[in-house]
Amino acid sequence: MGNGDKKNKSSYVKYILILVVVFILSGMVGAFFANALVDNKPDYNEDDKKGMLVAKDKATVMIMGVDERADDVGRSDTLMIATLDPDKNQAALLSVPRDTRVKIKGHGFDKINAAYAYGGRKLTQETIESLLNTHIDHYIKINVHGFTKIIDALGGIDIDVEKRMYYEDPWDDDGGLYIDLQPGMQHMDGKTAITYVRYRDEEGDIGRIKRQQNFMKAVMDKLVSPTIIPKLPAIVSAVSDSVETDMSVSEILSFLGTLQDAKDNGLKSEMLPGKPVYIEGISYWVPDISKTRQILANTLGIKINQSITTSIHEDNIEYEESIPDNAVEVTEKERIKREIAQEREERLQRLREEQEKSTKRFKSEVDEERPRTNSNREKVETREETPVEDNTTKQKEPVPQTPTRDVPAIDMNTTGKS
C-alpha cells in the first residue's frame, strides 16, 4: 500500500470517527442519513427482478465472520443476512449455518463455507444471492481473530449466559480451547465472548447460531450506546484492522441508525430452515427453499406472485435431484456427535498440514545452507592438496613452512547446524 493510500485510509477513518460522534450525539443526524442505504440502491430492471425477492425500500447486508490465517485463504465461520427497513426502523437477521449445502458456481454443490475458500467474499455473496434469490446490497467482512480486539475496544459486552457451559478441546488449532462459563448475566471481555460463541453442546450448529445472534445483539447494543463515545478512537483502530466493507460513510451511519431504532422495536432473528443430512459420511444442512424464500419475502414485505412461485418450484426440484440416493437424514443428537468428531478431525488435518509446511521450510533452509558449507570444505581441501614445488635443483634459501593445521570434518547429517 502506497503512502497516498495510507493517507486516504487515515483521513477516511478520521472522517468516520467524527461523523459517528456527531451521529451518537444528535438524533437529527441519524434521521438525516436514515435512507442512505436504500437511496443508493441500484435500479434493477424487470429481467433482473423477475422471480427475485427485491424491495426498493429495504436494504440487505451480508455479515461474514471469516477465520483467516497465515498461508491459508480462510473459512467463513459466521454468515448472517441483515435486512433493514429505515422507514419503519426495523431490522432482521437471518443466520446461515456454515454446513448449509448450496450450489456454488463452478464447483457444484458444497458447503457454504467452502465458497469463501473457492472465491472469497465475492463468490460467497453470489452463492447467497442464488440461494435466497435476492440481491445483496452491501457486505461487512470481519476477521474473527479481530473480534477480540473489537470487543475489548468496546469495553466488553454483556451477555445473558443461558446455562452452565464447560468444554475442553486441547486439539483446537488456536492452541487449545477451554470454556468455563456460569449461567446468568455476564460482562465479558473479547476472549471470553469468543468462547461463548464457540461453545458446542447438544444443539450443535443450531445452538451456536443462537449464541452468535445473542452475541451480535450484545455488540449492537453496545455500539449504539452513548457510553461508547470516549472509546471511539480504540474502536476505530480495531475496526480498521479487522473489518472490510463496501458501505460509504453515509451508508454506515444509516446502518447504525436503523439498528439503534430497531433495537427498541425488537431485532428479529431466525435461522435458515432446513434439516440435517449425511452424504457419504459428511454432515450437511439441507435448506428448505420454500420456507426460506417465504421468510425473506415476509421480511421484505413482498407478496409471492406467480413468477416467484415458479422460481421456488424450479430451485426446489434442482436441490432435491442433487441429493444422492445414499443420503441419510439423522437424528439431531447423532448429527451433533458426528459434527464434533468431524470438526476435530478437520482441525487435526490443518495441524498436520501446518507441520508439513514448517518441515518443508526447515529443509529448504538447510538445503540453502549446504552449498555454502560444501564450498568452504572444497576450498580447504584444495589448499591442502596443492603440490609443493620441488626446489632441490635450485640453490635458493629455504622458505620457512607454516605448520599444517588439521581441519575438523563437517558433519553433513546434522540438522540446522554447521
VOGU-3710 file (C-alpha; in Angstrom, 3 decimals, decimal comma):
1> mgngdkknks> 0,000/0,000/0,000  1,465/3,372/-1,033  1,770/6,462/1,126  -1,162/8,027/-0,711  -3,400/5,053/0,102  -2,341/5,178/3,755  -3,163/8,895/3,954  -6,545/8,340/2,297  -7,332/5,481/4,686  -6,299/7,609/7,681
11> syvkyililv> -8,441/10,510/6,518  -11,357/8,181/5,847  -11,138/6,661/9,340  -10,961/10,109/10,945  -13,958/11,219/8,889  -15,970/8,214/10,060  -14,932/8,888/13,646  -16,112/12,496/13,529  -19,414/11,601/11,888  -20,109/8,729/14,279
21> vvfilsgmvg> -19,546/11,042/17,251  -21,965/13,572/15,764  -24,390/10,776/14,937  -24,445/9,480/18,509  -24,791/12,956/19,982  -27,615/14,030/17,691  -30,643/12,033/16,617  -31,194/14,553/13,830  -28,044/13,384/12,074  -29,262/9,821/12,275
31> affanalvdn> -32,541/10,873/10,716  -30,703/12,787/8,004  -28,802/9,672/6,899  -31,675/7,282/7,592  -32,411/6,419/3,963  -28,848/6,394/2,626  -28,879/2,576/2,445  -31,911/2,479/0,155  -31,363/5,743/-1,706  -28,116/4,388/-3,173
41> kpdyneddkk> -29,530/1,022/-4,234  -29,142/0,232/-7,953  -32,237/0,252/-10,147  -32,766/-3,352/-11,228  -34,591/-3,830/-14,499  -37,569/-6,129/-14,825  -35,470/-9,008/-16,203  -33,136/-8,822/-13,204  -36,092/-8,711/-10,811  -38,066/-11,496/-12,481
51> gmlvakdkat> -38,821/-14,128/-9,865  -36,479/-12,426/-7,399  -37,166/-11,075/-3,931  -36,158/-7,419/-4,263  -37,604/-4,452/-2,351  -36,609/-0,912/-3,262  -37,305/0,452/0,231  -35,302/-2,242/2,105  -31,577/-2,956/2,248  -29,775/-6,284/2,627
61> vmimgvdera> -26,326/-6,564/4,210  -24,244/-9,754/4,317  -22,262/-10,042/7,557  -19,369/-12,519/7,450  -17,092/-13,719/10,218  -14,015/-15,128/8,483  -11,285/-17,215/10,094  -8,221/-16,053/8,143  -4,757/-17,441/8,887  -1,235/-17,197/7,529
71> ddvgrsdtlm> -0,731/-19,472/4,489  -4,475/-20,200/4,495  -7,208/-18,490/2,472  -9,527/-18,844/5,456  -13,057/-20,060/6,096  -16,403/-18,357/6,543  -17,441/-19,457/10,049  -20,255/-16,967/10,630  -22,733/-15,850/7,998  -25,774/-13,632/8,534
81> iatldpdknq> -28,023/-11,630/6,256  -29,304/-8,417/7,831  -32,436/-6,891/6,319  -33,060/-3,266/7,219  -36,149/-1,086/6,803  -35,076/2,538/7,520  -38,610/3,885/7,090  -40,086/1,624/9,766  -36,861/1,413/11,804  -36,931/-2,373/11,717
91> aallsvprdt> -34,197/-4,930/11,188  -33,946/-8,727/10,972  -31,110/-11,236/10,987  -31,177/-14,496/9,020  -28,364/-16,835/10,092  -26,986/-19,348/7,593  -25,347/-22,481/9,086  -21,836/-22,980/7,739  -22,708/-26,571/6,736  -25,581/-25,392/4,513
101> rvkikghgfd> -25,494/-27,325/1,242  -25,601/-24,854/-1,627  -24,829/-24,676/-5,317  -21,523/-22,861/-5,804  -20,882/-21,518/-9,292  -18,174/-23,569/-10,991  -17,936/-26,065/-8,123  -21,310/-27,804/-7,889  -22,999/-28,467/-4,548  -20,888/-27,983/-1,432
111> kinaayaygg> -20,962/-26,363/1,995  -21,485/-22,608/2,034  -18,230/-22,013/3,928  -16,364/-23,662/1,025  -17,454/-20,772/-1,220  -15,061/-18,465/0,601  -12,171/-20,877/0,081  -13,027/-21,121/-3,639  -13,613/-17,458/-4,408  -13,582/-15,291/-1,302
121> rkltqeties> -16,240/-12,791/-0,351  -17,461/-12,242/-3,899  -18,267/-15,897/-4,596  -19,855/-16,260/-1,155  -22,122/-13,309/-1,903  -23,076/-14,685/-5,326  -23,871/-18,054/-3,721  -26,087/-16,464/-1,068  -27,891/-14,399/-3,702  -28,612/-17,599/-5,628
131> llnthidhyi> -29,803/-19,420/-2,501  -32,145/-16,623/-1,412  -32,954/-15,418/-4,933  -32,308/-11,807/-3,965  -29,705/-9,089/-4,400  -27,261/-8,379/-1,561  -26,740/-4,608/-1,408  -23,710/-4,456/0,899  -21,329/-6,617/2,872  -19,353/-6,446/6,114
141> kinvhgftki> -16,466/-8,904/6,479  -14,896/-9,324/9,911  -11,793/-11,337/10,739  -12,826/-13,471/13,728  -9,366/-13,014/15,239  -10,148/-9,301/15,260  -13,376/-9,838/17,225  -11,383/-9,984/20,436  -9,781/-6,596/19,801  -13,114/-5,051/18,845
151> idalggidid> -14,902/-6,329/21,963  -12,059/-5,143/24,197  -12,139/-1,748/22,482  -15,880/-1,570/23,231  -15,073/-2,121/26,895  -16,584/-5,622/26,857  -20,182/-6,689/26,295  -22,972/-8,047/28,490  -24,411/-11,455/27,586  -27,002/-13,488/29,473
161> vekrmyyedp> -25,472/-16,992/29,536  -28,387/-19,362/29,224  -26,817/-22,332/31,057  -23,623/-23,772/32,507  -21,021/-24,058/29,765  -17,921/-26,187/30,192  -15,847/-27,562/27,342  -12,225/-28,504/26,717  -10,552/-29,303/23,414  -6,733/-29,483/23,591
171> wdddgglyid> -6,638/-30,237/19,845  -8,182/-26,934/18,841  -5,930/-25,278/16,256  -5,833/-21,978/18,138  -3,663/-23,589/20,791  -6,424/-25,354/22,699  -9,968/-24,344/23,621  -11,095/-24,026/27,242  -14,606/-22,762/28,057  -15,930/-22,350/31,589
181> lqpgmqhmdg> -18,982/-20,074/31,940  -21,596/-19,868/34,663  -25,300/-19,171/33,891  -26,656/-15,643/34,206  -25,727/-12,152/33,018  -22,003/-11,885/32,413  -19,781/-8,968/31,457  -17,290/-10,461/29,012  -14,033/-9,280/27,552  -13,139/-10,241/23,987
191> ktaityvryr> -11,516/-13,573/24,777  -14,416/-14,736/26,964  -17,075/-13,572/24,486  -15,469/-15,625/21,724  -15,547/-18,776/23,866  -19,273/-18,183/24,434  -19,863/-18,079/20,687  -17,707/-21,156/20,033  -19,295/-23,348/22,723  -20,669/-26,641/21,397
201> deegdigrik> -23,491/-28,552/23,054  -26,305/-30,967/22,247  -27,872/-28,349/19,944  -24,838/-28,381/17,635  -24,663/-25,704/14,958  -28,218/-24,584/15,759  -27,224/-23,760/19,330  -24,107/-21,995/18,158  -26,155/-19,846/15,776  -28,418/-18,799/18,649
211> rqqnfmkavm> -25,338/-17,728/20,574  -23,999/-15,897/17,525  -27,266/-13,963/17,348  -27,132/-13,160/21,082  -23,533/-12,055/20,584  -24,434/-9,791/17,650  -27,299/-8,212/19,583  -24,985/-7,530/22,536  -22,415/-5,901/20,227  -25,092/-3,788/18,525
221> dklvsptiip> -26,482/-2,694/21,891  -23,012/-1,524/22,884  -22,288/0,147/19,549  -25,353/2,387/19,705  -24,874/3,302/23,360  -23,773/6,892/24,185  -21,234/5,433/26,650  -19,203/4,357/23,651  -18,076/7,905/22,731  -14,841/8,002/24,813
231> klpaivsavs> -13,901/4,582/23,424  -14,255/5,586/19,760  -10,525/6,038/18,983  -9,737/2,487/20,147  -12,808/1,131/18,342  -11,899/2,788/15,053  -8,346/1,449/15,336  -9,588/-2,110/15,975  -12,225/-1,940/13,251  -9,857/-0,554/10,606
241> dsvetdmsvs> -7,579/-3,593/11,016  -10,272/-6,252/11,217  -13,300/-5,073/9,211  -13,844/-4,676/5,475  -16,989/-3,182/3,948  -18,215/-1,591/0,730  -20,511/0,874/2,524  -19,910/4,606/2,301  -19,811/6,827/5,386  -23,448/7,862/4,950
251> eilsflgtlq> -24,491/4,223/4,467  -22,626/3,168/7,615  -24,446/5,876/9,563  -27,756/4,777/8,090  -26,938/1,177/9,043  -26,101/2,144/12,640  -29,089/4,469/12,902  -31,521/1,797/11,752  -30,016/-0,705/14,207  -30,297/1,827/17,010
261> dakdnglkse> -34,014/2,327/16,393  -34,642/-1,349/15,570  -33,252/-2,276/18,976  -36,250/-0,610/20,601  -38,671/-2,171/18,101  -37,239/-5,640/18,591  -34,487/-7,084/16,411  -35,890/-10,180/14,707  -33,602/-13,176/14,250  -34,147/-16,507/12,522
271> mlpgkpvyie> -32,110/-19,411/11,254  -32,219/-20,738/7,712  -34,865/-23,519/7,831  -33,762/-26,989/6,778  -32,766/-30,441/8,010  -29,554/-32,327/8,883  -28,440/-34,854/6,263  -25,343/-37,031/5,921  -23,980/-37,588/2,428  -21,095/-40,037/2,149
281> gisywvpdis> -20,237/-39,513/5,793  -20,220/-35,700/5,610  -22,668/-33,538/7,559  -24,807/-31,017/5,651  -27,672/-28,685/6,458  -30,088/-29,047/3,547  -32,152/-25,838/3,235  -35,904/-25,762/2,814  -36,122/-23,458/-0,199  -39,861/-22,751/0,103
291> ktrqilantl> -39,732/-21,778/3,797  -36,540/-19,768/3,300  -37,971/-17,699/0,481  -41,236/-17,179/2,414  -39,303/-15,861/5,439  -37,361/-13,435/3,267  -40,479/-12,332/1,396  -42,222/-11,559/4,685  -39,204/-9,603/5,925  -39,016/-7,598/2,704
301> gikinqsitt> -42,790/-7,091/2,573  -43,097/-8,829/-0,797  -46,126/-10,781/-1,971  -45,405/-14,159/-3,555  -46,502/-13,866/-7,177  -46,545/-16,474/-9,950  -43,024/-15,629/-11,110  -41,604/-16,091/-7,614  -43,613/-19,295/-7,129  -42,174/-20,722/-10,359
311> sihednieye> -38,649/-19,822/-9,305  -39,129/-21,523/-5,926  -40,512/-24,659/-7,574  -37,631/-24,904/-10,056  -34,974/-24,409/-7,381  -36,683/-26,970/-5,138  -36,510/-29,580/-7,884  -32,829/-28,847/-8,550  -31,947/-29,189/-4,869  -33,896/-32,417/-4,434
321> esipdnavev> -32,391/-34,005/-7,554  -28,868/-33,066/-6,428  -29,117/-35,146/-3,248  -27,683/-38,671/-3,782  -29,751/-41,760/-3,033  -27,340/-42,770/-0,256  -28,028/-39,565/1,717  -29,179/-40,286/5,267  -31,229/-37,972/7,441  -30,000/-38,424/11,002
331> tekerikrei> -31,264/-37,512/14,439  -30,044/-34,225/15,841  -28,103/-35,990/18,601  -26,259/-38,247/16,173  -25,582/-35,356/13,805  -24,002/-33,288/16,580  -21,852/-36,208/17,681  -20,552/-36,702/14,161  -20,219/-32,965/13,596  -17,950/-32,512/16,617
341> aqereerlqr> -15,824/-35,515/15,580  -15,595/-34,189/12,039  -14,565/-30,708/13,168  -11,877/-32,192/15,401  -10,552/-34,251/12,501  -10,507/-31,125/10,310  -8,512/-29,263/12,961  -6,057/-32,139/13,263  -5,682/-32,188/9,479  -4,904/-28,468/9,456
351> lreeqekstk> -2,344/-29,004/12,206  -0,716/-31,764/10,167  -0,631/-29,529/7,084  0,929/-26,682/9,061  3,557/-29,060/10,472  4,354/-30,311/6,969  4,750/-26,734/5,716  7,030/-25,952/8,656  9,135/-29,062/7,961  9,453/-28,141/4,268
361> rfksevdeer> 10,546/-24,615/5,146  13,164/-26,008/7,545  14,508/-28,446/4,951  14,648/-25,651/2,396  16,712/-23,525/4,762  19,091/-26,451/5,394  19,438/-27,097/1,646  20,282/-23,443/1,054  22,991/-23,663/3,744  24,623/-26,818/2,349
371> prtnsnrekv> 26,150/-25,349/-0,871  27,982/-22,732/1,196  29,272/-25,442/3,558  30,433/-27,670/0,683  32,149/-24,705/-0,955  34,081/-23,925/2,227  35,185/-27,554/2,568  36,345/-27,711/-1,061  38,449/-24,596/-0,540  40,134/-26,159/2,472
381> etreetpved> 40,801/-29,440/0,662  42,208/-27,583/-2,381  44,559/-25,617/-0,202  45,823/-28,788/1,497  46,337/-30,794/-1,706  48,265/-28,162/-3,732  51,629/-29,798/-4,654  54,792/-28,137/-3,291  57,227/-27,093/-5,980  60,427/-29,183/-5,997
391> nttkqkepvp> 63,283/-26,815/-5,183  66,018/-29,450/-4,813  67,636/-28,361/-8,073  67,588/-24,714/-7,108  70,036/-23,266/-4,669  67,667/-20,762/-3,132  67,362/-20,051/0,551  64,698/-22,359/2,044  61,428/-20,662/2,838  60,019/-21,484/6,325
401> qtptrdvpai> 56,823/-23,570/6,010  53,708/-22,842/8,028  52,778/-25,875/10,132  49,813/-27,796/8,691  46,598/-27,369/10,728  44,117/-30,233/10,995  40,683/-29,127/9,778  37,766/-30,758/11,647  35,399/-32,723/9,448  31,959/-31,222/8,901
411> dmnttgks> 29,062/-33,498/9,770  26,598/-33,035/6,908  23,902/-35,053/8,712  23,371/-32,509/11,444  20,058/-30,635/11,246  20,289/-26,870/11,273  23,915/-26,847/12,443  27,193/-26,349/10,574
//
